[in-house]
Amino acid sequence: MATRRFPLVNFSEDEGSVYVEALVPGVDPKDVDLSVLRNTLTISGERKPFAEVKGVIHRSELGSGRFTRTLELPVDIDPNNITAQCKDGMMQIKLAKAEHAKPRKIDIKLS
């Protein structure tokens, strides 16, 4: 799987968080590791073969083995405020922005 972009992802953001959706069909969430360093999210793990192969393989497109996907996010992330859940092969990750990366309102003083 090293040559393919796996897992496929979407990500978006609002004022306080970055949201990542990762498509991980056939992957047990226990076999996935998430790590964050500043503005970089790494999703790694292993997709195990679906069944033991008997006989001759004529085509193998499902892919199995170790994978790593590194995403550069638009802002620094608070590594202590991340949640992830997985349902039906879709992993949803919510990453809170680091305080210094959040927009701040600046009051303008009249002179």
ABEGO torsion letter per residue (X at the ends): XAABBOBBBBBBBBAABBBBBBBBBGBBAAABBBBBBEABBBBBEBBBBABBBBEBBABBAAEBEBBBBBBBBABBBBAABBBBBBBGGBBBBBBBBBAAABBBBBBBBBX
